[in-house]
């Protein structure tokens, strides 16, 4: 890729990476898989979210696990493919994939909350960050039994940890992604505050 300092030459690459990442990230695997399995429109089930957590509410754990894997894979794939044109392009493609999952054009911009795709992007950029995320998530989930709280805490801690490790550009990306995902979790936050959020293991 041309020298990143030369914006006139680099901008087309960055724009292409953003569009590529967005289109890849906007593939609504949860919606597609539940339709293919004959389970109807996932947007009319539970929270209406297209992510793995809501797919799990169909009672099909295998389908939920597949959704989780595919949603993470599209984030990682965007980063790894775009990395061939440089680290900046990889970061931009990862952000595009994340935004695509949150606001997919195919579903009128009503997407998921981005946790799995966040992890995929993080895996592609900095695998060590995934380890930090997993440790924080597991510790918070064990203590609170709230999956949503565990994700929220992890998305606050990980950018700070990555910054302290010296990966400034990645930390900046993660901060922006965390802010967007936390915004998408507004309903969960409201239920956590009111004590109405479902705990891990609860039925219904």
QUINOR-V237188 format. One record per helix or strand of 3 or more residues. SS is the DSSP state (alpha for helix, beta for strand). FROM is the first residue (numbers start at 1). TO is the last residue. If there is no record, write none. Layout:
SS,FROM,TO
SS,FROM,TO
This chain:
alpha,7,25
alpha,29,36
alpha,42,44
alpha,52,56
alpha,61,85
alpha,87,102
alpha,105,107
alpha,115,125
alpha,127,144
alpha,147,164
alpha,168,184
alpha,186,194
